[in-house]
Amino acid sequence: MEHFTNRKEYISKLLSYKDKDLIKVVSGLRRSGKSTLLELYREALLKLGVGKRQIQFYNFELPENFVNKNWDDIYFDIKKKLQTDKHNYVFLDEVQNIPFFEKLVDGLFASKNIDVYITGSNAFLLSGELATLLSGRYIEISILPFSFKEYLTARSIDTSNKYLNYEALFFDYVNETSLPKGVELREEGYDKIYEYLEAIYTTIVEKDITQRYQINDKRAFENIIKFVASNIGSALSPNNISTTLKQDGQSIHHSTVEKYLEYLRAGFVFYKVNRFDLKGRKQLATQEKYYLVDMGLLNILVGKERTTDRGHILENIVYLELLRRGNKIWTGTSRNSEVDFVCKTKTGDIEYYQVAWQLSDEKTVEREFGALEKIKDNYPKSILTTDGFTQNRGGVKHLNVFNWLLETNE
């Protein structure tokens, strides 16, 4: 097996559902590592003593696995190879290439001694067909591109070296890409990474979204993508996006904007964060924030001269890391202040986070600490910055963001 960066958190999650009566659906952006994850998981099963003949792996991006075959041909082919007296593990990679793939998945799930794992183009997996058919019978494991820690591991950088220039490495991370294949391409130069990202972006927009949802006004769709990318971490609404585009001479109804944003979320290009009223303790329905799945895509969307400042880029990276760690995330708001992230952890606890590039002056210090100090509860509150020297205040922890990103996520 070729060398892959071991994605321990995702492997652990898959292992925790092993032999459970649920279909495991691995979703995520194209080329974020779904197929590789299944390969790594297959290796983990073999190490646990599962026999090779108990595992069947079908990559439906390869035409020989599906051309001139119906779903039932594949179904009976799989059934013929089963080890009837043992548990079997069936991997269906890019399963949406099979017409009526839902029937194939459902048939295998209904069979005895079969543990089913599937991946596919996210626009298909999240379109509702599979969800409707398999309601309550599947678990979705959503995979993100490399974290900062995984990125450094993929580059064989020893993080125990206390003299590492993390700021320079961080700029590599956000200026190039966090997509696994893109990191491999870095030795060939930035141009190769750019071409790779451009090809992925075109496929996602053209094939996964524009064609599937029959979007005719491609210019308006592209403009909305670029507008949201230029405003990551800022409060947005379909109404204000529509108004801004009208000022630039493009008329598009806010309901169309809303639909396009949903398509982009379904394709894992952007993630939406709702606002949370800190005083009323309830979710609000307007002025959401959006974050981009990979910072390298900003180069495709808004050019190398980034219109988004480094503070918002850092905020985007922190958001993705909080998501990786299994949090449900909101942005907190009260009458005179805002908290970047209000999180409900996997254990049901609450945590608050502020993100700033640096606490460079007294005004910034007061703004960041003050927003958290106003919250009168005993849940953990943290400020994440790139400052080398940190200082806690009033029960609020000030943490170096690079150290935080490199923490082990158990």
Salt bridges, closest charged atoms under 4 A:
ASP19 OD2 - LYS18 NZ 2.94
ASP19 OD1 - HIS87 NE2 3.51
GLU39 OE1 - ARG42 NH2 2.79
GLU61 OE2 - ARG31 NH2 3.38
ASP77 OD2 - LYS81 NZ 3.54
ASP106 OD1 - ARG137 NH1 3.24
ASP115 OD1 - LYS24 NZ 2.51
GLU129 OE2 - ARG212 NH2 3.20
GLU150 OE1 - ARG7 NH2 2.90
ASP172 OD2 - ARG155 NH1 3.02
ASP172 OD2 - ARG186 NH2 3.75
GLU176 OE1 - ARG186 NE 2.88
GLU184 OE1 - LYS181 NZ 3.53
GLU206 OE1 - LYS218 NZ 3.70
ASP208 OD2 - ARG30 NE 2.77
GLU262 OE2 - ARG265 NH1 2.82
ASP309 OD1 - HIS312 ND1 3.68
GLU315 OE2 - LYS289 NZ 3.88
GLU321 OE1 - ARG324 NH1 3.22
GLU321 OE2 - ARG325 NE 2.81
GLU338 OE2 - LYS289 NZ 2.81
GLU366 OE2 - ARG393 NH1 2.83
GLU368 OE2 - ARG367 NH2 3.04
GLU373 OE2 - ARG393 NE 2.87
ASP377 OD1 - LYS381 NZ 2.82
ASP387 OD2 - HIS398 NE2 3.78
GLU407 OE1 - ARG325 NH1 3.35
